[in-house]
């Protein structure tokens, strides 16, 4: 009888130990999940290309991009564009540092001036385990907001280049030259961010011997650019 009692005690102790172990693991998993912060940027600007887009960047560098609108001024409205990508550690740090300097977009960031030309309806959001803030604006006098807006707009420009390059590579290879020339010029003027996000299509162009050599060389130069926070 004593041996049965001892066995039952041991079984109960083992069960409690297992429950505690799995509870701790779940707790750590939930803590890790909730610790991931995100910064998002939304732009609605009818008649522009694209006319709407949104970018979301997580603190681990994972990012997503969605846009709608025409591929080119002369084209018909295309299918919505979606891309999952990873941004550089330098850009991730820069974005979250700017969000902190902008007080995580908590409160008014718009200038409030109604006589300014519209540059699109913009929204910045910040989310983490303790914050969930959102601010709308057309133009902001806050330096950190101006800078983070430029980062996201430049990132969108890069990703839209990638979208067009992919289309031209499949349907209109001769158009690649002008598109890549324009992309090179914008990169030199530091108006693009995260060029490595479109590296797959650039590499496909480089590897395609049916594309003009001068065009392939442009794609290679873009691939060779430093992957810094400001590409």
N, CA, C and O of each residue as an XYZ file, in Angstrom:
924
protein
N       0.831     -1.207      0.000
C       0.000      0.000      0.000
C       0.861      1.252      0.000
O       0.562      2.226     -0.690
N       1.936      1.215      0.781
C       2.835      2.362      0.836
C       3.485      2.621     -0.509
O       3.657      3.771     -0.912
N       3.855      1.528     -1.217
C       4.496      1.694     -2.524
C       3.539      2.330     -3.526
O       3.950      3.131     -4.366
N       2.245      1.965     -3.433
C       1.241      2.574     -4.320
C       1.112      4.059     -4.021
O       1.015      4.885     -4.929
N       1.114      4.385     -2.722
C       0.996      5.792     -2.318
C       2.193      6.611     -2.803
O       2.037      7.718     -3.318
N       3.386      6.047     -2.630
C       4.612      6.729     -3.063
C       4.603      6.928     -4.568
O       4.992      7.985     -5.065
N       4.149      5.889     -5.305
C       4.084      5.985     -6.771
C       3.127      7.086     -7.197
O       3.400      7.819     -8.148
N       2.002      7.204     -6.494
C       1.018      8.240     -6.824
C       1.588      9.627     -6.572
O       1.375     10.554     -7.354
N       2.320      9.754     -5.462
C       2.948     11.040     -5.139
C       3.947     11.425     -6.220
O       3.994     12.574     -6.659
N       4.746     10.448     -6.643
C       5.745     10.718     -7.678
C       5.079     11.124     -8.996
O       5.547     12.034     -9.681
N       3.987     10.443     -9.345
C       3.272     10.766    -10.585
C       2.700     12.177    -10.528
O       2.761     12.930    -11.500
N       2.141     12.520     -9.359
C       1.574     13.864     -9.204
C       2.660     14.927     -9.290
O       2.465     15.978     -9.901
N       3.806     14.648     -8.673
C       4.916     15.605     -8.708
C       5.424     15.789    -10.130
O       5.725     16.904    -10.555
N       5.516     14.668    -10.870
C       5.975     14.744    -12.259
C       4.996     15.548    -13.107
O       5.403     16.344    -13.954
N       3.707     15.334    -12.873
C       2.684     16.072    -13.622
C       2.784     17.566    -13.345
O       2.693     18.383    -14.262
N       2.973     17.919    -12.073
C       3.113     19.334    -11.717
C       4.353     19.941    -12.356
O       4.337     21.084    -12.811
N       5.430     19.159    -12.384
C       6.676     19.636    -12.986
C       6.497     19.902    -14.478
O       6.967     20.913    -15.000
N       5.813     18.983    -15.156
C       5.566     19.148    -16.590
C       4.673     20.349    -16.866
O       4.917     21.107    -17.805
N       3.641     20.524    -16.052
C       2.739     21.668    -16.214
C       3.500     22.971    -16.039
O       3.322     23.916    -16.807
N       4.358     23.011    -15.011
C       5.152     24.222    -14.764
C       6.086     24.512    -15.931
O       6.245     25.659    -16.348
N       6.706     23.445    -16.457
C       7.656     23.605    -17.571
C       6.963     24.193    -18.798
O       7.453     25.146    -19.404
N       5.809     23.608    -19.157
C       5.108     24.090    -20.346
C       4.510     25.478    -20.126
O       4.418     26.268    -21.065
N       4.108     25.777    -18.908
C       3.586     27.115    -18.615
C       4.665     28.169    -18.799
O       4.414     29.248    -19.336
N       5.881     27.837    -18.341
C       7.002     28.771    -18.498
C       7.316     28.976    -19.967
O       7.565     30.104    -20.394
N       7.307     27.887    -20.761
C       7.610     27.993    -22.190
C       6.569     28.847    -22.906
O       6.912     29.685    -23.740
N       5.291     28.629    -22.576
C       4.227     29.432    -23.189
C       4.380     30.888    -22.806
O       4.184     31.784    -23.628
N       4.737     31.121    -21.533
C       4.933     32.493    -21.075
C       6.039     33.189    -21.829
O       5.901     34.346    -22.229
N       7.153     32.473    -22.026
C       8.262     33.055    -22.788
C       7.857     33.321    -24.225
O       8.223     34.348    -24.797
N       7.097     32.395    -24.816
C       6.671     32.569    -26.214
C       5.769     33.777    -26.355
O       5.915     34.565    -27.290
N       4.825     33.925    -25.415
C       3.921     35.068    -25.467
C       4.669     36.367    -25.234
O       4.375     37.387    -25.857
N       5.649     36.320    -24.323
C       6.440     37.515    -24.048
C       7.230     37.924    -25.280
O       7.315     39.106    -25.613
N       7.815     36.919    -25.965
C       8.582     37.212    -27.167
C       7.711     37.785    -28.254
O       8.115     38.703    -28.967
N       6.484     37.232    -28.386
C       5.572     37.711    -29.414
C       5.137     39.136    -29.141
O       5.111     39.972    -30.045
N       4.791     39.412    -27.877
C       4.307     40.748    -27.546
C       5.429     41.779    -27.595
O       5.172     42.977    -27.708
N       6.692     41.304    -27.508
C       7.806     42.245    -27.512
C       8.089     42.792    -28.901
O       8.825     43.770    -29.035
N       7.513     42.175    -29.953
C       7.736     42.641    -31.314
C       6.916     43.897    -31.563
O       5.686     43.867    -31.523
N       7.605     44.994    -31.818
C       6.932     46.264    -32.103
C       6.830     46.448    -33.610
O       7.520     45.773    -34.374
N       5.968     47.363    -34.031
C       5.837     47.632    -35.462
C       5.558     49.109    -35.700
O       4.911     49.782    -34.897
N       6.067     49.590    -36.829
C       5.789     50.943    -37.307
C       5.186     50.802    -38.700
O       5.715     50.069    -39.537
N       4.085     51.499    -38.950
C       3.424     51.420    -40.254
C       3.181     52.810    -40.818
O       2.991     53.779    -40.084
N       3.191     52.879    -42.144
C       2.952     54.134    -42.865
C       1.926     53.865    -43.953
O       2.051     52.909    -44.719
N       0.901     54.726    -44.014
C      -0.152     54.608    -45.019
C      -0.217     55.909    -45.813
O      -0.105     56.994    -45.243
N      -0.394     55.800    -47.112
C      -0.550     56.988    -47.955
C      -1.692     56.778    -48.936
O      -1.738     55.769    -49.640
N      -2.615     57.734    -48.979
C      -3.671     57.785    -49.988
C      -3.491     59.068    -50.767
O      -3.575     60.162    -50.209
N      -3.241     58.932    -52.068
C      -2.998     60.102    -52.911
C      -3.592     59.825    -54.296
O      -2.874     59.398    -55.200
N      -4.903     60.065    -54.469
C      -5.557     59.797    -55.752
C      -4.844     60.491    -56.908
O      -4.328     61.600    -56.769
N      -4.828     59.817    -58.042
C      -4.200     60.294    -59.280
C      -2.681     60.156    -59.279
O      -2.039     60.476    -60.279
N      -2.098     59.689    -58.190
C      -0.651     59.452    -58.183
C      -0.397     57.968    -58.456
O      -1.331     57.168    -58.501
N       0.864     57.614    -58.636
C       1.228     56.216    -58.884
C       2.276     55.792    -57.852
O       3.402     56.290    -57.869
N       1.907     54.871    -56.954
C       0.583     54.277    -56.752
C      -0.351     55.256    -56.038
O       0.105     56.215    -55.415
N      -1.658     55.008    -56.132
C      -2.591     55.936    -55.481
C      -2.817     55.598    -54.010
O      -3.337     56.414    -53.250
N      -2.425     54.399    -53.620
C      -2.483     54.013    -52.200
C      -1.384     52.989    -51.932
O      -1.157     52.077    -52.727
N      -0.711     53.157    -50.801
C       0.204     52.099    -50.371
C       0.361     52.132    -48.864
O       0.108     53.144    -48.211
N       0.778     51.015    -48.341
C       1.063     50.915    -46.911
C       2.264     50.010    -46.696
O       2.418     48.980    -47.353
N       3.103     50.417    -45.767
C       4.309     49.664    -45.412
C       4.285     49.424    -43.909
O       4.017     50.338    -43.130
N       4.563     48.203    -43.514
C       4.653     47.876    -42.094
C       6.000     47.226    -41.827
O       6.400     46.292    -42.522
N       6.697     47.728    -40.812
C       8.028     47.222    -40.462
C       8.021     46.777    -39.005
O       7.669     47.551    -38.115
N       8.406     45.541    -38.767
C       8.501     45.019    -37.403
C       9.907     45.245    -36.860
O      10.854     45.454    -37.618
N      10.026     45.200    -35.553
C      11.315     45.480    -34.917
C      12.369     44.417    -35.215
O      13.555     44.633    -34.964
N      11.942     43.265    -35.751
C      12.915     42.236    -36.148
C      13.331     42.373    -37.612
O      14.075     41.540    -38.129
N      12.845     43.441    -38.288
C      13.233     43.691    -39.670
C      12.304     43.107    -40.713
O      12.473     43.363    -41.905
N      11.321     42.322    -40.282
C      10.360     41.776    -41.242
C       9.392     42.884    -41.662
O       8.891     43.635    -40.826
N       9.137     42.972    -42.966
C       8.315     44.068    -43.479
C       7.348     43.569    -44.542
O       7.557     42.522    -45.155
N       6.282     44.341    -44.746
C       5.324     44.032    -45.805
C       4.947     45.319    -46.516
O       4.977     46.404    -45.936
N       4.591     45.175    -47.790
C       4.229     46.329    -48.626
C       3.015     45.961    -49.457
O       2.972     44.892    -50.066
N       2.023     46.852    -49.483
C       0.834     46.681    -50.305
C       0.552     47.984    -51.029
O       0.607     49.058    -50.431
N       0.246     47.889    -52.329
C      -0.083     49.094    -53.087
C      -1.149     48.787    -54.124
O      -1.337     47.640    -54.529
N      -1.848     49.847    -54.549
C      -2.846     49.729    -55.605
C      -2.655     50.882    -56.575
O      -2.063     51.905    -56.228
N      -3.156     50.714    -57.785
C      -3.063     51.782    -58.777
C      -2.442     51.293    -60.065
O      -2.149     50.108    -60.221
N      -2.245     52.216    -60.985
C      -1.675     51.887    -62.285
C      -0.192     51.546    -62.167
O       0.513     52.024    -61.278
N       0.251     50.706    -63.093
C       1.674     50.388    -63.157
C       2.451     51.558    -63.750
O       3.541     51.889    -63.283
N       1.882     52.182    -64.783
C       2.455     53.367    -65.433
C       1.321     54.340    -65.720
O       0.156     53.947    -65.661
N       1.627     55.611    -66.032
C       0.563     56.582    -66.317
C      -0.355     56.160    -67.459
O      -1.527     56.534    -67.471
N       0.153     55.389    -68.418
C      -0.632     55.018    -69.593
C      -1.322     53.666    -69.467
O      -2.050     53.256    -70.371
N      -1.102     52.979    -68.369
C      -1.663     51.631    -68.233
C      -3.011     51.662    -67.527
O      -3.393     52.661    -66.918
N      -3.713     50.554    -67.624
C      -4.960     50.383    -66.891
C      -4.627     50.024    -65.437
O      -3.538     49.526    -65.151
N      -5.566     50.280    -64.524
C      -5.316     49.881    -63.134
C      -4.986     48.391    -63.049
O      -5.684     47.558    -63.627
N      -3.934     48.072    -62.339
C      -3.495     46.682    -62.246
C      -3.994     46.002    -60.983
O      -4.747     46.577    -60.198
N      -3.557     44.768    -60.811
C      -3.910     44.025    -59.606
C      -3.178     44.612    -58.403
O      -2.090     45.169    -58.552
N      -3.760     44.493    -57.224
C      -3.045     44.946    -56.019
C      -1.694     44.245    -55.915
O      -1.557     43.072    -56.263
N      -0.708     44.982    -55.433
C       0.657     44.458    -55.323
C       0.969     44.199    -53.857
O       0.719     45.049    -53.003
N       1.514     43.028    -53.569
C       1.881     42.677    -52.189
C       3.278     42.075    -52.182
O       3.624     41.267    -53.044
N       4.075     42.479    -51.202
C       5.435     41.951    -51.080
C       5.818     41.818    -49.616
O       5.627     42.742    -48.825
N       6.358     40.666    -49.266
C       6.964     40.454    -47.947
C       8.477     40.512    -48.138
O       9.009     39.875    -49.047
N       9.168     41.259    -47.300
C      10.610     41.382    -47.454
C      11.258     41.681    -46.106
O      10.574     41.922    -45.112
N      12.575     41.660    -46.092
C      13.339     41.959    -44.880
C      14.176     43.197    -45.129
O      14.879     43.277    -46.136
N      14.112     44.165    -44.227
C      14.913     45.371    -44.398
C      16.195     45.255    -43.574
O      16.299     44.430    -42.667
N      17.146     46.086    -43.907
C      18.455     46.020    -43.261
C      18.367     46.420    -41.787
O      17.484     47.191    -41.411
N      19.267     45.909    -40.953
C      19.301     46.326    -39.546
C      19.458     47.838    -39.396
O      18.894     48.432    -38.477
N      20.228     48.467    -40.301
C      20.423     49.919    -40.217
C      19.112     50.661    -40.421
O      18.815     51.612    -39.699
N      18.327     50.230    -41.403
C      17.043     50.888    -41.657
C      16.049     50.612    -40.539
O      15.282     51.492    -40.149
N      16.064     49.384    -40.023
C      15.166     49.050    -38.913
C      15.446     49.957    -37.719
O      14.525     50.533    -37.141
N      16.713     50.081    -37.357
C      17.093     50.939    -36.228
C      16.702     52.387    -36.497
O      16.178     53.067    -35.615
N      16.951     52.847    -37.696
C      16.639     54.231    -38.047
C      15.144     54.511    -37.910
O      14.750     55.537    -37.355
N      14.314     53.600    -38.415
C      12.862     53.787    -38.355
C      12.377     53.836    -36.917
O      11.580     54.704    -36.562
N      12.849     52.913    -36.085
C      12.370     52.878    -34.698
C      12.960     54.018    -33.865
O      12.315     54.499    -32.934
N      14.166     54.449    -34.186
C      14.719     55.631    -33.518
C      13.901     56.875    -33.861
O      13.625     57.702    -32.991
N      13.517     57.002    -35.129
C      12.712     58.156    -35.548
C      11.332     58.118    -34.904
O      10.795     59.155    -34.516
N      10.759     56.921    -34.790
C       9.460     56.795    -34.125
C       9.559     57.256    -32.670
O       8.661     57.931    -32.167
N      10.646     56.894    -32.003
C      10.849     57.324    -30.614
C      10.999     58.837    -30.531
O      10.429     59.474    -29.645
N      11.775     59.416    -31.465
C      11.957     60.872    -31.472
C      10.644     61.597    -31.756
O      10.440     62.726    -31.309
N       9.756     60.940    -32.504
C       8.449     61.532    -32.807
C       7.412     61.185    -31.740
O       6.210     61.342    -31.955
N       7.892     60.710    -30.587
C       7.037     60.354    -29.451
C       5.994     59.313    -29.836
O       4.859     59.333    -29.361
N       6.416     58.398    -30.716
C       5.588     57.276    -31.148
C       4.256     57.728    -31.751
O       3.248     57.026    -31.672
N       4.280     58.922    -32.357
C       3.115     59.477    -33.066
C       1.903     59.635    -32.141
O       0.753     59.551    -32.572
N       2.192     59.862    -30.883
C       1.130     60.048    -29.890
C       0.786     61.530    -29.822
O       1.562     62.327    -29.295
N      -0.361     61.894    -30.347
C      -0.759     63.296    -30.363
C      -0.748     63.856    -31.772
O      -0.558     63.127    -32.745
N      -0.952     65.151    -31.865
C      -1.043     65.812    -33.168
C       0.343     66.004    -33.782
O       1.264     66.496    -33.130
N       0.471     65.603    -35.052
C       1.737     65.820    -35.760
C       1.530     66.661    -37.019
O       2.503     67.087    -37.641
N       0.283     66.904    -37.398
C      -0.001     67.709    -38.594
C       0.198     69.192    -38.289
O       0.002     69.638    -37.159
N       0.590     69.948    -39.318
C       0.821     71.383    -39.122
C      -0.466     72.140    -38.826
O      -0.441     73.191    -38.186
N      -1.591     71.606    -39.291
C      -2.863     72.289    -39.090
C      -3.133     73.391    -40.096
O      -4.193     74.017    -40.061
N      -2.189     73.635    -40.992
C      -2.357     74.690    -42.001
C      -3.174     74.158    -43.174
O      -2.817     73.150    -43.783
N      -4.268     74.840    -43.483
C      -5.176     74.374    -44.531
C      -4.866     74.963    -45.900
O      -5.466     74.555    -46.894
N      -3.943     75.910    -45.970
C      -3.617     76.525    -47.255
C      -2.466     75.819    -47.962
O      -1.992     76.284    -48.998
N      -2.015     74.692    -47.402
C      -0.925     73.937    -48.019
C      -1.472     72.988    -49.079
O      -2.558     72.431    -48.922
N      -0.722     72.811    -50.145
C      -1.117     71.857    -51.182
C      -1.121     70.446    -50.598
O      -0.262     70.093    -49.790
N      -2.088     69.657    -51.015
C      -2.169     68.287    -50.517
C      -1.083     67.424    -51.147
O      -0.900     67.417    -52.364
N      -0.378     66.707    -50.305
C       0.617     65.742    -50.785
C       0.187     64.323    -50.419
O       1.006     63.408    -50.330
N      -1.118     64.166    -50.209
C      -1.664     62.862    -49.867
C      -1.994     62.749    -48.391
O      -1.330     63.341    -47.540
N      -3.032     61.978    -48.104
C      -3.419     61.723    -46.716
C      -2.512     60.642    -46.151
O      -2.459     59.528    -46.672
N      -1.805     60.974    -45.091
C      -0.810     60.061    -44.529
C      -1.197     59.655    -43.109
O      -1.819     60.421    -42.373
N      -0.819     58.447    -42.748
C      -1.044     57.941    -41.391
C       0.204     57.192    -40.939
O       0.736     56.359    -41.672
N       0.661     57.490    -39.740
C       1.747     56.738    -39.102
C       1.183     56.034    -37.871
O       0.434     56.633    -37.100
N       1.537     54.780    -37.690
C       1.095     54.049    -36.504
C       2.284     53.387    -35.829
O       3.275     53.038    -36.471
N       2.162     53.223    -34.520
C       3.181     52.514    -33.742
C       2.466     51.561    -32.791
O       1.513     51.945    -32.113
N       2.935     50.318    -32.747
C       2.340     49.330    -31.850
C       3.432     48.519    -31.167
O       4.389     48.079    -31.805
N       3.276     48.329    -29.866
C       4.109     47.381    -29.133
C       3.287     46.850    -27.968
O       2.065     46.996    -27.956
N       3.945     46.233    -26.987
C       3.213     45.610    -25.887
C       2.444     46.614    -25.041
O       1.459     46.248    -24.400
N       2.873     47.873    -25.026
C       2.234     48.870    -24.158
C       1.656     50.066    -24.903
O       0.924     50.860    -24.313
N       1.973     50.211    -26.198
C       1.503     51.379    -26.952
C       0.733     50.946    -28.190
O       0.995     49.895    -28.774
N      -0.218     51.780    -28.572
C      -0.946     51.601    -29.831
C      -1.405     52.991    -30.264
O      -2.524     53.406    -29.960
N      -0.536     53.703    -30.974
C      -0.817     55.097    -31.313
C      -0.913     55.279    -32.823
O      -0.354     54.505    -33.600
N      -1.641     56.332    -33.219
C      -1.923     56.575    -34.634
C      -2.070     58.073    -34.847
O      -2.731     58.752    -34.061
N      -1.458     58.592    -35.908
C      -1.554     60.027    -36.195
C      -1.724     60.237    -37.697
O      -1.043     59.607    -38.506
N      -2.644     61.135    -38.056
C      -2.900     61.471    -39.454
C      -2.290     62.834    -39.764
O      -2.205     63.698    -38.891
N      -1.864     63.021    -41.017
C      -1.278     64.310    -41.383
C      -1.183     64.454    -42.893
O      -1.186     63.469    -43.631
N      -1.098     65.700    -43.335
C      -0.758     66.026    -44.722
C       0.696     66.484    -44.739
O       1.532     65.942    -45.462
N       0.973     67.498    -43.923
C       2.348     67.985    -43.755
C       2.617     68.133    -42.274
O       1.781     68.655    -41.536
N       3.784     67.677    -41.832
C       4.157     67.793    -40.423
C       5.410     68.643    -40.278
O       6.367     68.461    -41.031
N       5.421     69.576    -39.314
C       6.626     70.362    -39.049
C       7.614     69.632    -38.147
O       8.707     70.137    -37.892
N       7.242     68.452    -37.663
C       8.106     67.689    -36.750
C       9.238     67.044    -37.559
O       8.965     66.225    -38.437
N      10.500     67.391    -37.285
C      11.618     66.866    -38.084
C      11.656     65.342    -38.175
O      11.904     64.793    -39.248
N      11.415     64.657    -37.062
C      11.463     63.188    -37.081
C      10.366     62.610    -37.963
O      10.569     61.590    -38.621
N       9.212     63.254    -37.980
C       8.111     62.798    -38.843
C       8.457     63.046    -40.306
O       8.193     62.201    -41.161
N       9.043     64.195    -40.593
C       9.468     64.482    -41.963
C      10.467     63.435    -42.454
O      10.382     62.959    -43.586
N      11.408     63.087    -41.586
C      12.448     62.139    -41.992
C      11.896     60.740    -42.181
O      12.243     60.069    -43.154
N      11.043     60.282    -41.272
C      10.504     58.926    -41.404
C       9.556     58.840    -42.598
O       9.446     57.793    -43.236
N       8.868     59.954    -42.899
C       8.013     59.990    -44.091
C       8.854     59.806    -45.346
O       8.487     59.045    -46.241
N       9.983     60.507    -45.408
C      10.880     60.383    -46.564
C      11.419     58.961    -46.692
O      11.535     58.438    -47.801
N      11.749     58.334    -45.564
C      12.254     56.955    -45.592
C      11.220     56.030    -46.222
O      11.542     55.239    -47.109
N       9.977     56.134    -45.758
C       8.933     55.251    -46.278
C       8.597     55.563    -47.737
O       8.362     54.645    -48.524
N       8.572     56.833    -48.102
C       8.295     57.184    -49.492
C       9.403     56.685    -50.415
O       9.126     56.188    -51.507
N      10.644     56.813    -49.986
C      11.759     56.302    -50.784
C      11.727     54.779    -50.885
O      12.088     54.206    -51.913
N      11.292     54.135    -49.808
C      11.173     52.680    -49.825
C      10.097     52.246    -50.816
O      10.274     51.278    -51.555
N       8.976     52.976    -50.823
C       7.916     52.683    -51.792
C       8.423     52.852    -53.219
O       8.114     52.039    -54.090
N       9.196     53.899    -53.458
C       9.748     54.120    -54.803
C      10.587     52.929    -55.251
O      10.486     52.486    -56.395
N      11.415     52.412    -54.346
C      12.236     51.240    -54.664
C      11.370     50.040    -55.023
O      11.608     49.370    -56.028
N      10.366     49.775    -54.198
C       9.530     48.593    -54.407
C       8.684     48.714    -55.665
O       8.418     47.715    -56.333
N       8.256     49.938    -55.996
C       7.507     50.136    -57.238
C       8.415     49.969    -58.455
O       7.970     49.483    -59.495
N       9.677     50.366    -58.337
C      10.636     50.073    -59.406
C      10.712     48.559    -59.617
O      10.669     48.080    -60.750
N      10.825     47.823    -58.530
C      10.886     46.368    -58.630
C       9.655     45.791    -59.298
O       9.750     44.869    -60.108
N       8.506     46.335    -58.956
C       7.246     45.876    -59.559
C       7.251     46.101    -61.072
O       6.895     45.204    -61.836
N       7.658     47.305    -61.504
C       7.682     47.609    -62.941
C       8.750     46.798    -63.671
O       8.521     46.313    -64.779
N       9.915     46.655    -63.045
C      10.977     45.878    -63.677
C      10.540     44.438    -63.920
O      10.840     43.858    -64.963
N       9.838     43.874    -62.964
C       9.345     42.509    -63.122
C       8.369     42.427    -64.298
O       8.409     41.482    -65.086
N       7.491     43.431    -64.404
C       6.525     43.451    -65.514
C       7.244     43.599    -66.853
O       6.980     42.846    -67.790
N       8.148     44.567    -66.941
C       8.861     44.799    -68.197
C       9.723     43.597    -68.589
O       9.846     43.275    -69.771
N      10.308     42.947    -67.608
C      11.152     41.789    -67.913
C      10.339     40.671    -68.557
O      10.850     39.924    -69.390
N       9.082     40.563    -68.170
C       8.216     39.535    -68.739
C       7.571     39.961    -70.056
O       7.348     39.128    -70.933
N       7.269     41.262    -70.200
C       6.422     41.689    -71.317
C       7.035     42.722    -72.254
O       6.564     42.873    -73.381
N       8.070     43.437    -71.822
C       8.576     44.543    -72.647
C      10.039     44.820    -72.289
O      10.346     45.839    -71.672
N      10.922     43.930    -72.670
C      12.315     44.000    -72.221
C      13.032     45.271    -72.658
O      13.940     45.731    -71.966
N      12.641     45.849    -73.798
C      13.311     47.067    -74.244
C      13.034     48.246    -73.313
O      13.797     49.213    -73.290
N      11.944     48.168    -72.546
C      11.613     49.246    -71.609
C      12.486     49.202    -70.357
O      12.496     50.154    -69.577
N      13.207     48.121    -70.161
C      14.045     47.987    -68.966
C      15.150     49.037    -68.915
O      15.515     49.501    -67.835
N      15.686     49.414    -70.078
C      16.811     50.350    -70.107
C      16.435     51.693    -69.499
O      17.136     52.190    -68.617
N      15.341     52.284    -69.957
C      14.924     53.585    -69.421
C      14.558     53.487    -67.943
O      14.854     54.386    -67.155
N      13.913     52.389    -67.581
C      13.491     52.221    -66.184
C      14.699     52.102    -65.256
O      14.727     52.715    -64.189
N      15.683     51.323    -65.656
C      16.880     51.156    -64.831
C      17.737     52.417    -64.813
O      18.380     52.720    -63.808
N      17.745     53.155    -65.927
C      18.475     54.425    -65.960
C      17.872     55.395    -64.948
O      18.595     56.069    -64.213
N      16.539     55.459    -64.918
C      15.859     56.340    -63.961
C      16.107     55.866    -62.530
O      16.282     56.677    -61.621
N      16.119     54.563    -62.339
C      16.364     54.016    -61.007
C      17.779     54.339    -60.537
O      17.982     54.686    -59.374
N      18.751     54.229    -61.428
C      20.133     54.585    -61.083
C      20.242     56.048    -60.673
O      20.912     56.380    -59.695
N      19.577     56.918    -61.430
C      19.635     58.350    -61.127
C      19.040     58.638    -59.754
O      19.602     59.415    -58.983
N      17.903     58.012    -59.448
C      17.277     58.225    -58.144
C      18.128     57.656    -57.016
O      18.168     58.221    -55.922
N      18.804     56.550    -57.272
C      19.692     55.970    -56.256
C      20.861     56.903    -55.968
O      21.243     57.088    -54.812
N      21.433     57.493    -57.023
C      22.548     58.429    -56.847
C      22.118     59.667    -56.071
O      22.908     60.244    -55.324
N      20.852     60.077    -56.251
C      20.324     61.246    -55.543
C      19.818     60.888    -54.150
O      19.264     61.734    -53.448
N      20.011     59.622    -53.752
C      19.588     59.110    -52.436
C      18.079     59.238    -52.235
O      17.608     59.577    -51.149
N      17.334     58.960    -53.301
C      15.880     58.979    -53.237
C      15.282     57.578    -53.233
O      14.085     57.411    -53.463
N      16.108     56.578    -52.973
C      15.645     55.198    -52.853
C      16.148     54.618    -51.538
O      17.209     54.997    -51.041
N      15.382     53.706    -50.990
C      15.778     52.985    -49.772
C      15.634     51.487    -50.017
O      14.739     51.046    -50.739
N      16.513     50.726    -49.415
C      16.405     49.262    -49.400
C      16.390     48.646    -50.797
O      15.497     47.867    -51.131
N      17.379     48.998    -51.602
C      17.470     48.441    -52.954
C      17.593     46.918    -52.914
O      17.156     46.238    -53.843
N      18.183     46.377    -51.846
C      18.326     44.925    -51.771
C      16.982     44.215    -51.732
O      16.917     43.014    -51.999
N      15.902     44.931    -51.405
C      14.575     44.309    -51.381
C      14.119     43.883    -52.775
O      13.281     42.992    -52.912
N      14.676     44.526    -53.815
C      14.315     44.161    -55.188
C      15.479     43.447    -55.884
O      15.516     43.355    -57.111
N      16.417     42.950    -55.095
C      17.568     42.243    -55.661
C      17.182     41.051    -56.534
O      17.849     40.816    -57.542
N      16.136     40.283    -56.200
C      15.801     39.129    -57.052
C      15.519     39.495    -58.507
O      16.014     38.821    -59.410
N      14.733     40.552    -58.757
C      14.447     40.925    -60.142
C      15.681     41.530    -60.799
O      15.912     41.307    -61.988
N      16.475     42.285    -60.058
C      17.716     42.820    -60.624
C      18.650     41.683    -61.042
O      19.280     41.746    -62.098
N      18.734     40.655    -60.216
C      19.599     39.518    -60.541
C      19.080     38.762    -61.760
O      19.870     38.294    -62.579
N      17.760     38.640    -61.887
C      17.202     37.955    -63.060
C      17.537     38.710    -64.342
O      17.805     38.102    -65.378
N      17.520     40.038    -64.264
C      17.877     40.849    -65.432
C      19.351     40.664    -65.773
O      19.709     40.505    -66.940
N      20.205     40.687    -64.751
C      21.643     40.482    -64.965
C      21.906     39.131    -65.635
O      22.757     39.029    -66.519
N      21.186     38.113    -65.218
C      21.420     36.750    -65.710
C      20.789     36.473    -67.074
O      21.088     35.456    -67.700
N      19.919     37.371    -67.536
C      19.185     37.144    -68.790
C      19.991     37.668    -69.981
O      20.089     38.878    -70.183
N      20.559     36.764    -70.759
C      21.404     37.158    -71.885
C      20.613     37.727    -73.058
O      21.202     38.248    -74.005
N      19.282     37.633    -73.005
C      18.468     38.236    -74.060
C      18.236     39.728    -73.815
O      17.687     40.424    -74.668
N      18.658     40.214    -72.644
C      18.549     41.639    -72.312
C      19.822     42.341    -72.780
O      20.907     41.761    -72.740
N      19.685     43.598    -73.227
C      20.834     44.372    -73.696
C      21.933     44.412    -72.630
O      21.649     44.524    -71.437
N      23.187     44.320    -73.072
C      24.311     44.326    -72.132
C      24.359     45.594    -71.286
O      24.662     45.535    -70.094
N      24.059     46.752    -71.903
C      24.089     48.012    -71.152
C      23.042     48.002    -70.045
O      23.253     48.560    -68.968
N      21.907     47.360    -70.326
C      20.832     47.260    -69.337
C      21.228     46.318    -68.213
O      20.983     46.603    -67.041
N      21.836     45.203    -68.569
C      22.292     44.252    -67.552
C      23.361     44.887    -66.661
O      23.422     44.620    -65.461
N      24.202     45.731    -67.267
C      25.249     46.408    -66.490
C      24.638     47.374    -65.478
O      25.126     47.497    -64.355
N      23.565     48.060    -65.882
C      22.884     48.971    -64.939
C      22.324     48.182    -63.754
O      22.459     48.594    -62.602
N      21.705     47.060    -64.047
C      21.144     46.232    -62.977
C      22.249     45.749    -62.038
O      22.058     45.694    -60.823
N      23.398     45.401    -62.603
C      24.515     44.942    -61.777
C      25.043     46.058    -60.884
O      25.378     45.824    -59.723
N      25.116     47.271    -61.425
C      25.592     48.402    -60.602
C      24.652     48.655    -59.432
O      25.094     48.969    -58.327
N      23.368     48.519    -59.679
C      22.403     48.711    -58.594
C      22.558     47.616    -57.540
O      22.447     47.879    -56.342
N      22.814     46.401    -57.986
C      23.044     45.307    -57.037
C      24.298     45.534    -56.204
O      24.379     45.107    -55.052
N      25.267     46.208    -56.795
C      26.549     46.420    -56.112
C      26.534     47.594    -55.136
O      27.501     47.804    -54.403
N      25.446     48.357    -55.123
C      25.393     49.509    -54.223
C      25.382     49.044    -52.770
O      24.811     47.997    -52.466
N      26.002     49.804    -51.868
C      26.009     49.428    -50.447
C      24.590     49.321    -49.908
O      23.729     50.141    -50.226
N      24.359     48.304    -49.091
C      23.037     48.109    -48.496
C      22.970     48.868    -47.183
O      22.928     48.276    -46.104
N      22.960     50.167    -47.293
C      22.927     51.013    -46.096
C      21.510     51.473    -45.846
O      20.601     51.204    -46.631
N      21.335     52.180    -44.725
C      20.016     52.685    -44.397
C      19.518     53.658    -45.425
O      18.314     53.717    -45.674
N      20.406     54.436    -46.043
C      20.012     55.332    -47.107
C      20.703     54.874    -48.369
O      21.839     55.257    -48.646
N      19.997     54.039    -49.146
C      20.589     53.457    -50.330
C      20.839     54.491    -51.381
O      21.341     54.169    -52.458
